Structure formats: C-alpha cells, structure tokens
Amino acid sequence: MSDRLARNSIDGGRVIYAVDTHKVSSLRFPTFWFEPTPQGLFMLQVAFGQSKYYSDNLSDNIKRGVRQKVRRGEWLNLAPFGYQNNPRIRNIEPHPTNSKIVIRAYEEYAKGTHSFVSLAHFLTDLGVVTKNGTPLAKVSIKRLLTHRAYLGFVKHGDEWFDGNFEPIVSPQLFETVQKVLKEKERPRKRKIKHDFPFVGIFRCGECSGMISAQWTTNRHGTKYRYYRCSKKRGRCSQPYVREEELVEQLRARLQTISLPERYTKWMLSKVKEWEREETSASQSEVQNLSENIKTAEAKMEKLVSTYLDGDIPKQTYLKKKDEILLASAVLEQKKKDFENGRKKWVEPLREWILDTKQADFLAKSDNFHEIKTFVQKIGTNPLVRDKSVRFEFSPPSHFAAKRRGVLRSAAATRPRGAILSNREVSIAESKGFEP
C-alpha cells in the first residue's frame, strides 16, 4: 500500500518528483494503482496524505500511552537485570534470585576493594555472564552500578520519574557506591609486589614520614619483615622494628579496649530490648515522615505545573525534579527504617559493642590484615617512634578502655554459674555502656 512507500512529506515529495521527471511511470499496489496523469498524481498525493495522517496519529497514541505508563510509574520496556517483567500487573518486580545478586554486587563494590574487572569475576562466580559465557564488560558493570532503576525510578527520555515498583537498593547504599566510583575514576596505578600488612597506616613519630617495609634475610637464611621510616622528608634517626614486635604491641593495645564475651552478650541483649521499645515509640515519627513525603509529592506536582505553564526553564525544572525525587527516596527509606523499629543510635551502639568483641578476638588473631583494618577504624594518628606503636583511640573505644578496668574489679564478686555479678550489672545500669 502507499503508506508503506512514504510515511512522511519528504519521501512522498520525492516519489511525486520522480513521477514528474518520468523516472517512475507506474505504481501498482494490491488495493490501489496509479497512472502518471494529473488525476493519478492527485490521488497519489491524497493517498500519501492519508498515510502521513495514520503515521502521525499512531505516533501520538503511542506517546500518549507512554506518558500514561510513566504517570502510573510503570516500567516501559524490558526489565533490567535484577528485575523481571510481570505481564499480570504490566510492570516489573524484583527477581527472586537476581535482585539478591544486585544487592550483593553493590555491597561488595561499596567496600572499595573491587575494580570493574574483579567485580565482573565475582559476578561470574554467581552465574552472571554474557551470552557467550564470558564475564561482563566494564561498561556493563558501570551501568549496573549507576542504574537508578534499582532505586525505584523510571527513565523516559532524559528524565527520571518515580516508579511504582519495589526498589532493590537503598539510597544510602547507592550513594556510597557512587562515591566509590567517583574516587576510582582515575585510580593510581601501583604494582603490589610484596605483602606488607601494616604499610600505609603508620607515620614516623620523628619526621612524620610514612612507615615503609622491607624483607631482610639473616645469616641462617631466615627472612623477616621489618618496618622503618621511609626518610623521604630528610634525615631520621628512628631504628627498624620487626613485624613480630609491631604485632605484639598492637595486640596489647587492642586488648585494652576489648570486652569479654559475657559482657558483649549482655550488652547486645539490652540493645535489643531498647530497640523494641523504640519501635513502639516511633509511630509519631513515622507519621511526620509520611507528612513530609506528601509535602514532597505536592512540591513535585507544583513544579510540574509551573514547568508546563512555561514559568521556569527546562534545565531548572530537571535539576529541581531530581532533587525532589532523591529527597523523596531518602524519606521513604527513613520511614521504612522507623517502621522496622530501627533508629539512628541503635546501629552505631550495636556496632560499637561488636567492635569491642572483635578487639577481643583480634588480640589473639594472626590475621594481620584484619588487625590493620580494625586499627584504622578505631585508632587516630597512628605513629611509630623508638620501636613503639602509638595511637589514640576514638572516644567510644577510649570509653571501653576505662570501663574495662572497673568491670575487672567487679567481676571478682560474680557468683559461680552467673553471667554477671550484681555489682557488674549495677555498674552497667548506673554508669551505662553507651559512650
């Protein structure tokens, strides 16, 4: 039919011009035919006009349908990895397996220890590969880590809209991954030739240069790892220190802020009890968050109306819209946290208790890399001077060191078979464990 020959004015004009210049002498279709006469040209133009009208009308209907789907928050095409299309609801929903893989990929990359290649191999072990069975390309990994669909957003054109499907990744985890991506945009290329666990953490107490390491072999052929000042800031008189001595000092320091299992177990049970109390008391906060979410929705409607009226430029509209969308996502996450009985102080307190428990474990551990990571977490201004390790504890860890001495003396009054003595419980309840 003629609508297959030309669906726009340019193609139709070219066909008529070809007829006028006698390059086309006849056109025949199953239900229509034409001869190069004035009447035939007129009828051909009418047929082209009808096909153009059909094409334009179909385009408007499709765009209208797309706008309606976007307004309802429905996904527009094939579901991204981690989701699956559900024909029954005409939307997408988290895939029972792949959604967990997406969360795992975000959590792994948020640690800052992965590159695109290593994360691709990590996903390969979980069965996520290309059609050819090879690991995902770097561009695919980056698309996975920056796809805002996992926050519950729908993209149409250059704009993101609030979706009507369950998000896979929390806004906090997504923002953490974006920060790691930004930091690694131009990573330093450095070859790691040796395994020196405590390099990059200590500074020299005399010249403030970084502490480096080296292998040394004695006359019997035994190899030792020594740590020393790099002396890149000039002359320095500080001596070498063996790794074994360094580790023993670190273990002794960690022991001062550790708490035994019986204390951490009791403290964790108290935190759980407080958390249940907070859950029942957080209803008013949930109500406030719901009102803030409604306010954000009202702002969005007002912004759209202002833009449609032509009162603000498109660039300003898009910027404000993104801000409102992200703010709404954060509010939704906070509301979900409160509905689950979580509060800002609960998780830090629980983490601090687990830190004291981990300090007790690492004080007897041979995993030097874990010891280094833990010292970086709880210590400040780590130095090495005169073969001695020096660093200050963060306030919560310093608090644990002070409480440890008080509890040690109170433990002498504990009856046999009891988890804690009455004096230990009274110290904990009157002075508190919370830093």
Helices and strands as residue ranges (DSSP letters): H 2-5, H 9-20, E 27-28, E 33-34, H 38-72, E 83-86, E 91-94, H 98-110, H 116-125, H 138-146, G 148-151, E 153-156, E 159-162, H 171-183, E 203-204, E 211-217, E 223-229, E 241-242, H 243-257, H 261-281, H 283-308, H 314-339, H 346-362, H 368-378, E 379-385, E 388-393, H 395-410, G 411-413, H 422-431
